């Protein structure tokens, strides 16, 4: 519970520091991307605080690269 509140407080601090500058300079794309990544970070932080299973990006990379590796091994042999 405390970690979830800490995540939300940190996100609020980031928003208070960064977003007014984006708004004043009318950097709408940067504001949108920053907000998107902040929301993803908040979601993953709260999920981790609640001990929910959080996806591991390394597993996705392995699933993508393993078939490519097997294909290259078939073409070029073991390396």
PDB file with one MODEL, atoms N, CA, C and O in Angstrom:
MODEL        1
ATOM      1  N   UNK A   1       0.818  -1.187   0.000  1.00  0.00           N
ATOM      2  CA  UNK A   1       0.000   0.000   0.000  1.00  0.00           C
ATOM      3  C   UNK A   1       0.867   1.257   0.000  1.00  0.00           C
ATOM      4  O   UNK A   1       0.625   2.192  -0.763  1.00  0.00           O
ATOM      5  N   UNK A   2       1.872   1.265   0.860  1.00  0.00           N
ATOM      6  CA  UNK A   2       2.734   2.436   0.949  1.00  0.00           C
ATOM      7  C   UNK A   2       3.538   2.625  -0.336  1.00  0.00           C
ATOM      8  O   UNK A   2       3.742   3.753  -0.784  1.00  0.00           O
ATOM      9  N   UNK A   3       3.993   1.518  -0.929  1.00  0.00           N
ATOM     10  CA  UNK A   3       4.750   1.626  -2.174  1.00  0.00           C
ATOM     11  C   UNK A   3       3.875   2.172  -3.302  1.00  0.00           C
ATOM     12  O   UNK A   3       4.341   2.967  -4.118  1.00  0.00           O
ATOM     13  N   UNK A   4       2.619   1.755  -3.352  1.00  0.00           N
ATOM     14  CA  UNK A   4       1.687   2.270  -4.361  1.00  0.00           C
ATOM     15  C   UNK A   4       1.481   3.759  -4.216  1.00  0.00           C
ATOM     16  O   UNK A   4       1.433   4.480  -5.213  1.00  0.00           O
ATOM     17  N   UNK A   5       1.358   4.233  -2.978  1.00  0.00           N
ATOM     18  CA  UNK A   5       1.216   5.672  -2.745  1.00  0.00           C
ATOM     19  C   UNK A   5       2.494   6.419  -3.121  1.00  0.00           C
ATOM     20  O   UNK A   5       2.441   7.544  -3.618  1.00  0.00           O
ATOM     21  N   UNK A   6       3.641   5.786  -2.880  1.00  0.00           N
ATOM     22  CA  UNK A   6       4.914   6.398  -3.260  1.00  0.00           C
ATOM     23  C   UNK A   6       5.016   6.536  -4.774  1.00  0.00           C
ATOM     24  O   UNK A   6       5.507   7.550  -5.269  1.00  0.00           O
ATOM     25  N   UNK A   7       4.560   5.535  -5.510  1.00  0.00           N
ATOM     26  CA  UNK A   7       4.564   5.584  -6.969  1.00  0.00           C
ATOM     27  C   UNK A   7       3.682   6.731  -7.458  1.00  0.00           C
ATOM     28  O   UNK A   7       4.071   7.484  -8.350  1.00  0.00           O
ATOM     29  N   UNK A   8       2.501   6.857  -6.873  1.00  0.00           N
ATOM     30  CA  UNK A   8       1.588   7.919  -7.276  1.00  0.00           C
ATOM     31  C   UNK A   8       2.159   9.294  -6.911  1.00  0.00           C
ATOM     32  O   UNK A   8       2.027  10.240  -7.688  1.00  0.00           O
ATOM     33  N   UNK A   9       2.782   9.413  -5.760  1.00  0.00           N
ATOM     34  CA  UNK A   9       3.394  10.689  -5.356  1.00  0.00           C
ATOM     35  C   UNK A   9       4.546  11.065  -6.282  1.00  0.00           C
ATOM     36  O   UNK A   9       4.697  12.229  -6.651  1.00  0.00           O
ATOM     37  N   UNK A  10       5.353  10.084  -6.653  1.00  0.00           N
ATOM     38  CA  UNK A  10       6.459  10.359  -7.578  1.00  0.00           C
ATOM     39  C   UNK A  10       5.929  10.785  -8.943  1.00  0.00           C
ATOM     40  O   UNK A  10       6.481  11.690  -9.570  1.00  0.00           O
ATOM     41  N   UNK A  11       4.865  10.139  -9.402  1.00  0.00           N
ATOM     42  CA  UNK A  11       4.268  10.509 -10.690  1.00  0.00           C
ATOM     43  C   UNK A  11       3.692  11.915 -10.627  1.00  0.00           C
ATOM     44  O   UNK A  11       3.807  12.675 -11.588  1.00  0.00           O
ATOM     45  N   UNK A  12       3.081  12.264  -9.516  1.00  0.00           N
ATOM     46  CA  UNK A  12       2.537  13.617  -9.358  1.00  0.00           C
ATOM     47  C   UNK A  12       3.658  14.651  -9.370  1.00  0.00           C
ATOM     48  O   UNK A  12       3.496  15.736  -9.928  1.00  0.00           O
ATOM     49  N   UNK A  13       4.789  14.323  -8.759  1.00  0.00           N
ATOM     50  CA  UNK A  13       5.929  15.240  -8.756  1.00  0.00           C
ATOM     51  C   UNK A  13       6.477  15.424 -10.174  1.00  0.00           C
ATOM     52  O   UNK A  13       6.805  16.541 -10.576  1.00  0.00           O
ATOM     53  N   UNK A  14       6.574  14.337 -10.921  1.00  0.00           N
ATOM     54  CA  UNK A  14       7.052  14.426 -12.307  1.00  0.00           C
ATOM     55  C   UNK A  14       6.097  15.272 -13.134  1.00  0.00           C
ATOM     56  O   UNK A  14       6.527  16.103 -13.934  1.00  0.00           O
ATOM     57  N   UNK A  15       4.804  15.061 -12.941  1.00  0.00           N
ATOM     58  CA  UNK A  15       3.820  15.851 -13.684  1.00  0.00           C
ATOM     59  C   UNK A  15       3.921  17.326 -13.323  1.00  0.00           C
ATOM     60  O   UNK A  15       3.840  18.180 -14.205  1.00  0.00           O
ATOM     61  N   UNK A  16       4.096  17.640 -12.053  1.00  0.00           N
ATOM     62  CA  UNK A  16       4.172  19.031 -11.618  1.00  0.00           C
ATOM     63  C   UNK A  16       5.416  19.731 -12.154  1.00  0.00           C
ATOM     64  O   UNK A  16       5.407  20.940 -12.386  1.00  0.00           O
ATOM     65  N   UNK A  17       6.487  18.964 -12.350  1.00  0.00           N
ATOM     66  CA  UNK A  17       7.738  19.568 -12.825  1.00  0.00           C
ATOM     67  C   UNK A  17       7.777  19.657 -14.350  1.00  0.00           C
ATOM     68  O   UNK A  17       8.127  20.704 -14.896  1.00  0.00           O
ATOM     69  N   UNK A  18       7.425  18.582 -15.039  1.00  0.00           N
ATOM     70  CA  UNK A  18       7.619  18.515 -16.485  1.00  0.00           C
ATOM     71  C   UNK A  18       6.457  19.051 -17.311  1.00  0.00           C
ATOM     72  O   UNK A  18       6.683  19.751 -18.297  1.00  0.00           O
ATOM     73  N   UNK A  19       5.249  18.748 -16.941  1.00  0.00           N
ATOM     74  CA  UNK A  19       4.117  19.024 -17.817  1.00  0.00           C
ATOM     75  C   UNK A  19       3.813  20.502 -18.032  1.00  0.00           C
ATOM     76  O   UNK A  19       3.404  20.859 -19.138  1.00  0.00           O
ATOM     77  N   UNK A  20       3.985  21.390 -17.047  1.00  0.00           N
ATOM     78  CA  UNK A  20       3.732  22.811 -17.341  1.00  0.00           C
ATOM     79  C   UNK A  20       4.648  23.377 -18.440  1.00  0.00           C
ATOM     80  O   UNK A  20       4.227  24.219 -19.233  1.00  0.00           O
ATOM     81  N   UNK A  21       5.886  22.911 -18.475  1.00  0.00           N
ATOM     82  CA  UNK A  21       6.800  23.360 -19.530  1.00  0.00           C
ATOM     83  C   UNK A  21       6.358  22.899 -20.907  1.00  0.00           C
ATOM     84  O   UNK A  21       6.410  23.661 -21.873  1.00  0.00           O
ATOM     85  N   UNK A  22       5.924  21.648 -20.994  1.00  0.00           N
ATOM     86  CA  UNK A  22       5.401  21.145 -22.265  1.00  0.00           C
ATOM     87  C   UNK A  22       4.184  21.952 -22.699  1.00  0.00           C
ATOM     88  O   UNK A  22       4.034  22.279 -23.876  1.00  0.00           O
ATOM     89  N   UNK A  23       3.326  22.268 -21.750  1.00  0.00           N
ATOM     90  CA  UNK A  23       2.088  22.985 -22.047  1.00  0.00           C
ATOM     91  C   UNK A  23       2.395  24.410 -22.522  1.00  0.00           C
ATOM     92  O   UNK A  23       1.796  24.879 -23.490  1.00  0.00           O
ATOM     93  N   UNK A  24       3.324  25.104 -21.849  1.00  0.00           N
ATOM     94  CA  UNK A  24       3.667  26.483 -22.221  1.00  0.00           C
ATOM     95  C   UNK A  24       4.298  26.547 -23.605  1.00  0.00           C
ATOM     96  O   UNK A  24       3.997  27.447 -24.390  1.00  0.00           O
ATOM     97  N   UNK A  25       5.180  25.582 -23.906  1.00  0.00           N
ATOM     98  CA  UNK A  25       5.863  25.574 -25.210  1.00  0.00           C
ATOM     99  C   UNK A  25       5.018  24.908 -26.290  1.00  0.00           C
ATOM    100  O   UNK A  25       5.445  24.788 -27.438  1.00  0.00           O
ATOM    101  N   UNK A  26       3.830  24.481 -25.919  1.00  0.00           N
ATOM    102  CA  UNK A  26       2.886  23.827 -26.832  1.00  0.00           C
ATOM    103  C   UNK A  26       3.514  22.622 -27.533  1.00  0.00           C
ATOM    104  O   UNK A  26       3.359  22.437 -28.740  1.00  0.00           O
ATOM    105  N   UNK A  27       4.211  21.824 -26.764  1.00  0.00           N
ATOM    106  CA  UNK A  27       4.831  20.596 -27.270  1.00  0.00           C
ATOM    107  C   UNK A  27       3.870  19.445 -27.010  1.00  0.00           C
ATOM    108  O   UNK A  27       4.051  18.661 -26.079  1.00  0.00           O
ATOM    109  N   UNK A  28       2.846  19.361 -27.850  1.00  0.00           N
ATOM    110  CA  UNK A  28       1.759  18.416 -27.616  1.00  0.00           C
ATOM    111  C   UNK A  28       2.210  16.966 -27.798  1.00  0.00           C
ATOM    112  O   UNK A  28       1.782  16.089 -27.047  1.00  0.00           O
ATOM    113  N   UNK A  29       3.056  16.709 -28.771  1.00  0.00           N
ATOM    114  CA  UNK A  29       3.519  15.328 -28.984  1.00  0.00           C
ATOM    115  C   UNK A  29       4.367  14.856 -27.806  1.00  0.00           C
ATOM    116  O   UNK A  29       4.206  13.732 -27.330  1.00  0.00           O
ATOM    117  N   UNK A  30       5.267  15.715 -27.339  1.00  0.00           N
ATOM    118  CA  UNK A  30       6.108  15.357 -26.212  1.00  0.00           C
ATOM    119  C   UNK A  30       5.266  15.156 -24.947  1.00  0.00           C
ATOM    120  O   UNK A  30       5.532  14.253 -24.154  1.00  0.00           O
ATOM    121  N   UNK A  31       4.261  15.995 -24.771  1.00  0.00           N
ATOM    122  CA  UNK A  31       3.364  15.857 -23.631  1.00  0.00           C
ATOM    123  C   UNK A  31       2.613  14.536 -23.686  1.00  0.00           C
ATOM    124  O   UNK A  31       2.472  13.851 -22.673  1.00  0.00           O
ATOM    125  N   UNK A  32       2.133  14.183 -24.869  1.00  0.00           N
ATOM    126  CA  UNK A  32       1.381  12.942 -25.034  1.00  0.00           C
ATOM    127  C   UNK A  32       2.262  11.724 -24.763  1.00  0.00           C
ATOM    128  O   UNK A  32       1.860  10.818 -24.034  1.00  0.00           O
ATOM    129  N   UNK A  33       3.449  11.699 -25.341  1.00  0.00           N
ATOM    130  CA  UNK A  33       4.356  10.557 -25.145  1.00  0.00           C
ATOM    131  C   UNK A  33       4.789  10.463 -23.684  1.00  0.00           C
ATOM    132  O   UNK A  33       4.839   9.372 -23.116  1.00  0.00           O
ATOM    133  N   UNK A  34       5.097  11.598 -23.085  1.00  0.00           N
ATOM    134  CA  UNK A  34       5.504  11.605 -21.680  1.00  0.00           C
ATOM    135  C   UNK A  34       4.369  11.119 -20.783  1.00  0.00           C
ATOM    136  O   UNK A  34       4.604  10.353 -19.848  1.00  0.00           O
ATOM    137  N   UNK A  35       3.157  11.551 -21.057  1.00  0.00           N
ATOM    138  CA  UNK A  35       2.007  11.103 -20.281  1.00  0.00           C
ATOM    139  C   UNK A  35       1.765   9.605 -20.461  1.00  0.00           C
ATOM    140  O   UNK A  35       1.437   8.901 -19.506  1.00  0.00           O
ATOM    141  N   UNK A  36       1.930   9.129 -21.688  1.00  0.00           N
ATOM    142  CA  UNK A  36       1.746   7.702 -21.955  1.00  0.00           C
ATOM    143  C   UNK A  36       2.746   6.858 -21.172  1.00  0.00           C
ATOM    144  O   UNK A  36       2.366   5.881 -20.526  1.00  0.00           O
ATOM    145  N   UNK A  37       4.025   7.232 -21.229  1.00  0.00           N
ATOM    146  CA  UNK A  37       5.043   6.474 -20.499  1.00  0.00           C
ATOM    147  C   UNK A  37       4.847   6.591 -18.984  1.00  0.00           C
ATOM    148  O   UNK A  37       5.103   5.638 -18.248  1.00  0.00           O
ATOM    149  N   UNK A  38       4.398   7.748 -18.527  1.00  0.00           N
ATOM    150  CA  UNK A  38       4.145   7.918 -17.102  1.00  0.00           C
ATOM    151  C   UNK A  38       2.996   7.017 -16.652  1.00  0.00           C
ATOM    152  O   UNK A  38       3.070   6.406 -15.586  1.00  0.00           O
ATOM    153  N   UNK A  39       1.947   6.933 -17.448  1.00  0.00           N
ATOM    154  CA  UNK A  39       0.819   6.063 -17.102  1.00  0.00           C
ATOM    155  C   UNK A  39       1.220   4.594 -17.120  1.00  0.00           C
ATOM    156  O   UNK A  39       0.779   3.820 -16.269  1.00  0.00           O
ATOM    157  N   UNK A  40       2.055   4.204 -18.085  1.00  0.00           N
ATOM    158  CA  UNK A  40       2.552   2.827 -18.115  1.00  0.00           C
ATOM    159  C   UNK A  40       3.386   2.542 -16.865  1.00  0.00           C
ATOM    160  O   UNK A  40       3.258   1.484 -16.249  1.00  0.00           O
ATOM    161  N   UNK A  41       4.237   3.495 -16.503  1.00  0.00           N
ATOM    162  CA  UNK A  41       5.065   3.327 -15.305  1.00  0.00           C
ATOM    163  C   UNK A  41       4.241   3.254 -14.035  1.00  0.00           C
ATOM    164  O   UNK A  41       4.531   2.448 -13.151  1.00  0.00           O
ATOM    165  N   UNK A  42       3.210   4.093 -13.935  1.00  0.00           N
ATOM    166  CA  UNK A  42       2.341   4.054 -12.764  1.00  0.00           C
ATOM    167  C   UNK A  42       1.635   2.705 -12.681  1.00  0.00           C
ATOM    168  O   UNK A  42       1.569   2.088 -11.617  1.00  0.00           O
ATOM    169  N   UNK A  43       1.109   2.257 -13.819  1.00  0.00           N
ATOM    170  CA  UNK A  43       0.391   0.984 -13.842  1.00  0.00           C
ATOM    171  C   UNK A  43       1.293  -0.172 -13.426  1.00  0.00           C
ATOM    172  O   UNK A  43       0.907  -0.996 -12.597  1.00  0.00           O
ATOM    173  N   UNK A  44       2.491  -0.235 -13.999  1.00  0.00           N
ATOM    174  CA  UNK A  44       3.411  -1.320 -13.643  1.00  0.00           C
ATOM    175  C   UNK A  44       3.895  -1.205 -12.198  1.00  0.00           C
ATOM    176  O   UNK A  44       4.077  -2.220 -11.525  1.00  0.00           O
ATOM    177  N   UNK A  45       4.105   0.012 -11.721  1.00  0.00           N
ATOM    178  CA  UNK A  45       4.538   0.200 -10.337  1.00  0.00           C
ATOM    179  C   UNK A  45       3.482  -0.241  -9.341  1.00  0.00           C
ATOM    180  O   UNK A  45       3.795  -0.899  -8.349  1.00  0.00           O
ATOM    181  N   UNK A  46       2.222   0.122  -9.602  1.00  0.00           N
ATOM    182  CA  UNK A  46       1.150  -0.300  -8.703  1.00  0.00           C
ATOM    183  C   UNK A  46       0.931  -1.809  -8.793  1.00  0.00           C
ATOM    184  O   UNK A  46       0.670  -2.456  -7.779  1.00  0.00           O
ATOM    185  N   UNK A  47       1.036  -2.375  -9.997  1.00  0.00           N
ATOM    186  CA  UNK A  47       0.894  -3.829 -10.143  1.00  0.00           C
ATOM    187  C   UNK A  47       1.977  -4.557  -9.359  1.00  0.00           C
ATOM    188  O   UNK A  47       1.711  -5.572  -8.716  1.00  0.00           O
ATOM    189  N   UNK A  48       3.176  -4.046  -9.415  1.00  0.00           N
ATOM    190  CA  UNK A  48       4.264  -4.670  -8.657  1.00  0.00           C
ATOM    191  C   UNK A  48       4.042  -4.505  -7.156  1.00  0.00           C
ATOM    192  O   UNK A  48       4.346  -5.410  -6.379  1.00  0.00           O
ATOM    193  N   UNK A  49       3.516  -3.361  -6.750  1.00  0.00           N
ATOM    194  CA  UNK A  49       3.247  -3.137  -5.326  1.00  0.00           C
ATOM    195  C   UNK A  49       2.161  -4.075  -4.812  1.00  0.00           C
ATOM    196  O   UNK A  49       2.181  -4.472  -3.647  1.00  0.00           O
ATOM    197  N   UNK A  50       1.222  -4.426  -5.668  1.00  0.00           N
ATOM    198  CA  UNK A  50       0.140  -5.330  -5.264  1.00  0.00           C
ATOM    199  C   UNK A  50       0.509  -6.798  -5.491  1.00  0.00           C
ATOM    200  O   UNK A  50      -0.335  -7.682  -5.337  1.00  0.00           O
ATOM    201  N   UNK A  51       1.761  -7.058  -5.853  1.00  0.00           N
ATOM    202  CA  UNK A  51       2.288  -8.407  -6.083  1.00  0.00           C
ATOM    203  C   UNK A  51       1.531  -9.125  -7.205  1.00  0.00           C
ATOM    204  O   UNK A  51       1.288 -10.329  -7.127  1.00  0.00           O
ATOM    205  N   UNK A  52       1.168  -8.384  -8.232  1.00  0.00           N
ATOM    206  CA  UNK A  52       0.555  -8.978  -9.415  1.00  0.00           C
ATOM    207  C   UNK A  52       1.660  -9.386 -10.378  1.00  0.00           C
ATOM    208  O   UNK A  52       2.745  -8.806 -10.341  1.00  0.00           O
ATOM    209  N   UNK A  53       1.416 -10.356 -11.227  1.00  0.00           N
ATOM    210  CA  UNK A  53       2.466 -10.741 -12.186  1.00  0.00           C
ATOM    211  C   UNK A  53       2.700  -9.626 -13.209  1.00  0.00           C
ATOM    212  O   UNK A  53       1.781  -9.209 -13.915  1.00  0.00           O
ATOM    213  N   UNK A  54       3.924  -9.161 -13.272  1.00  0.00           N
ATOM    214  CA  UNK A  54       4.306  -8.094 -14.195  1.00  0.00           C
ATOM    215  C   UNK A  54       5.077  -8.733 -15.350  1.00  0.00           C
ATOM    216  O   UNK A  54       5.989  -9.527 -15.118  1.00  0.00           O
ATOM    217  N   UNK A  55       4.720  -8.395 -16.599  1.00  0.00           N
ATOM    218  CA  UNK A  55       5.418  -9.021 -17.731  1.00  0.00           C
ATOM    219  C   UNK A  55       6.901  -8.643 -17.764  1.00  0.00           C
ATOM    220  O   UNK A  55       7.295  -7.525 -17.430  1.00  0.00           O
ATOM    221  N   UNK A  56       7.694  -9.615 -18.177  1.00  0.00           N
ATOM    222  CA  UNK A  56       9.136  -9.423 -18.268  1.00  0.00           C
ATOM    223  C   UNK A  56       9.506  -9.220 -19.735  1.00  0.00           C
ATOM    224  O   UNK A  56       9.318 -10.136 -20.536  1.00  0.00           O
ATOM    225  N   UNK A  57      10.029  -8.047 -20.115  1.00  0.00           N
ATOM    226  CA  UNK A  57      10.369  -7.802 -21.517  1.00  0.00           C
ATOM    227  C   UNK A  57      11.439  -8.747 -22.060  1.00  0.00           C
ATOM    228  O   UNK A  57      11.476  -9.002 -23.264  1.00  0.00           O
ATOM    229  N   UNK A  58      12.303  -9.265 -21.204  1.00  0.00           N
ATOM    230  CA  UNK A  58      13.343 -10.182 -21.656  1.00  0.00           C
ATOM    231  C   UNK A  58      12.750 -11.452 -22.239  1.00  0.00           C
ATOM    232  O   UNK A  58      13.291 -12.003 -23.197  1.00  0.00           O
ATOM    233  N   UNK A  59      11.647 -11.923 -21.674  1.00  0.00           N
ATOM    234  CA  UNK A  59      10.992 -13.115 -22.207  1.00  0.00           C
ATOM    235  C   UNK A  59      10.461 -12.856 -23.621  1.00  0.00           C
ATOM    236  O   UNK A  59      10.515 -13.740 -24.476  1.00  0.00           O
ATOM    237  N   UNK A  60       9.950 -11.649 -23.866  1.00  0.00           N
ATOM    238  CA  UNK A  60       9.457 -11.295 -25.207  1.00  0.00           C
ATOM    239  C   UNK A  60      10.608 -11.275 -26.204  1.00  0.00           C
ATOM    240  O   UNK A  60      10.470 -11.751 -27.331  1.00  0.00           O
ATOM    241  N   UNK A  61      11.744 -10.721 -25.787  1.00  0.00           N
ATOM    242  CA  UNK A  61      12.909 -10.655 -26.674  1.00  0.00           C
ATOM    243  C   UNK A  61      13.389 -12.063 -27.009  1.00  0.00           C
ATOM    244  O   UNK A  61      13.729 -12.344 -28.158  1.00  0.00           O
ATOM    245  N   UNK A  62      13.417 -12.939 -26.026  1.00  0.00           N
ATOM    246  CA  UNK A  62      13.843 -14.322 -26.260  1.00  0.00           C
ATOM    247  C   UNK A  62      12.895 -15.009 -27.234  1.00  0.00           C
ATOM    248  O   UNK A  62      13.351 -15.717 -28.132  1.00  0.00           O
ATOM    249  N   UNK A  63      11.587 -14.819 -27.078  1.00  0.00           N
ATOM    250  CA  UNK A  63      10.612 -15.443 -27.975  1.00  0.00           C
ATOM    251  C   UNK A  63      10.750 -14.944 -29.404  1.00  0.00           C
ATOM    252  O   UNK A  63      10.480 -15.686 -30.348  1.00  0.00           O
ATOM    253  N   UNK A  64      11.165 -13.701 -29.573  1.00  0.00           N
ATOM    254  CA  UNK A  64      11.347 -13.152 -30.922  1.00  0.00           C
ATOM    255  C   UNK A  64      12.645 -13.653 -31.540  1.00  0.00           C
ATOM    256  O   UNK A  64      12.672 -14.044 -32.707  1.00  0.00           O
ATOM    257  N   UNK A  65      13.722 -13.641 -30.756  1.00  0.00           N
ATOM    258  CA  UNK A  65      15.039 -13.955 -31.309  1.00  0.00           C
ATOM    259  C   UNK A  65      15.333 -15.449 -31.438  1.00  0.00           C
ATOM    260  O   UNK A  65      16.179 -15.830 -32.247  1.00  0.00           O
ATOM    261  N   UNK A  66      14.673 -16.294 -30.677  1.00  0.00           N
ATOM    262  CA  UNK A  66      14.955 -17.727 -30.734  1.00  0.00           C
ATOM    263  C   UNK A  66      14.668 -18.321 -32.112  1.00  0.00           C
ATOM    264  O   UNK A  66      15.516 -19.051 -32.624  1.00  0.00           O
ATOM    265  N   UNK A  67      13.525 -18.050 -32.740  1.00  0.00           N
ATOM    266  CA  UNK A  67      13.318 -18.591 -34.093  1.00  0.00           C
ATOM    267  C   UNK A  67      14.307 -18.036 -35.115  1.00  0.00           C
ATOM    268  O   UNK A  67      14.728 -18.741 -36.032  1.00  0.00           O
ATOM    269  N   UNK A  68      14.671 -16.772 -34.947  1.00  0.00           N
ATOM    270  CA  UNK A  68      15.663 -16.185 -35.865  1.00  0.00           C
ATOM    271  C   UNK A  68      17.003 -16.874 -35.697  1.00  0.00           C
ATOM    272  O   UNK A  68      17.691 -17.147 -36.680  1.00  0.00           O
ATOM    273  N   UNK A  69      17.381 -17.161 -34.446  1.00  0.00           N
ATOM    274  CA  UNK A  69      18.632 -17.856 -34.194  1.00  0.00           C
ATOM    275  C   UNK A  69      18.622 -19.246 -34.819  1.00  0.00           C
ATOM    276  O   UNK A  69      19.610 -19.663 -35.423  1.00  0.00           O
ATOM    277  N   UNK A  70      17.508 -19.966 -34.677  1.00  0.00           N
ATOM    278  CA  UNK A  70      17.424 -21.305 -35.265  1.00  0.00           C
ATOM    279  C   UNK A  70      17.517 -21.243 -36.787  1.00  0.00           C
ATOM    280  O   UNK A  70      18.143 -22.103 -37.408  1.00  0.00           O
ATOM    281  N   UNK A  71      16.900 -20.236 -37.384  1.00  0.00           N
ATOM    282  CA  UNK A  71      16.984 -20.069 -38.827  1.00  0.00           C
ATOM    283  C   UNK A  71      18.423 -19.802 -39.262  1.00  0.00           C
ATOM    284  O   UNK A  71      18.906 -20.391 -40.229  1.00  0.00           O
ATOM    285  N   UNK A  72      19.100 -18.912 -38.540  1.00  0.00           N
ATOM    286  CA  UNK A  72      20.496 -18.618 -38.884  1.00  0.00           C
ATOM    287  C   UNK A  72      21.392 -19.830 -38.662  1.00  0.00           C
ATOM    288  O   UNK A  72      22.347 -20.029 -39.412  1.00  0.00           O
ATOM    289  N   UNK A  73      21.105 -20.643 -37.648  1.00  0.00           N
ATOM    290  CA  UNK A  73      21.884 -21.860 -37.439  1.00  0.00           C
ATOM    291  C   UNK A  73      21.667 -22.867 -38.547  1.00  0.00           C
ATOM    292  O   UNK A  73      22.589 -23.590 -38.926  1.00  0.00           O
ATOM    293  N   UNK A  74      20.433 -22.919 -39.077  1.00  0.00           N
ATOM    294  CA  UNK A  74      20.170 -23.820 -40.203  1.00  0.00           C
ATOM    295  C   UNK A  74      20.916 -23.359 -41.442  1.00  0.00           C
ATOM    296  O   UNK A  74      21.414 -24.184 -42.207  1.00  0.00           O
ATOM    297  N   UNK A  75      20.998 -22.053 -41.652  1.00  0.00           N
ATOM    298  CA  UNK A  75      21.648 -21.529 -42.844  1.00  0.00           C
ATOM    299  C   UNK A  75      23.166 -21.604 -42.730  1.00  0.00           C
ATOM    300  O   UNK A  75      23.841 -22.094 -43.636  1.00  0.00           O
ATOM    301  N   UNK A  76      23.702 -21.111 -41.602  1.00  0.00           N
ATOM    302  CA  UNK A  76      25.157 -20.972 -41.457  1.00  0.00           C
ATOM    303  C   UNK A  76      25.798 -22.034 -40.577  1.00  0.00           C
ATOM    304  O   UNK A  76      27.024 -22.081 -40.485  1.00  0.00           O
ATOM    305  N   UNK A  77      25.034 -22.865 -39.945  1.00  0.00           N
ATOM    306  CA  UNK A  77      25.587 -23.837 -39.001  1.00  0.00           C
ATOM    307  C   UNK A  77      25.754 -23.213 -37.637  1.00  0.00           C
ATOM    308  O   UNK A  77      25.477 -22.029 -37.449  1.00  0.00           O
ATOM    309  N   UNK A  78      26.210 -24.012 -36.677  1.00  0.00           N
ATOM    310  CA  UNK A  78      26.407 -23.507 -35.322  1.00  0.00           C
ATOM    311  C   UNK A  78      27.500 -22.464 -35.303  1.00  0.00           C
ATOM    312  O   UNK A  78      28.515 -22.588 -35.989  1.00  0.00           O
ATOM    313  N   UNK A  79      27.273 -21.416 -34.493  1.00  0.00           N
ATOM    314  CA  UNK A  79      28.336 -20.417 -34.338  1.00  0.00           C
ATOM    315  C   UNK A  79      28.646 -20.174 -32.916  1.00  0.00           C
ATOM    316  O   UNK A  79      29.518 -19.362 -32.604  1.00  0.00           O
TER     317      UNK A  79
ENDMDL
END
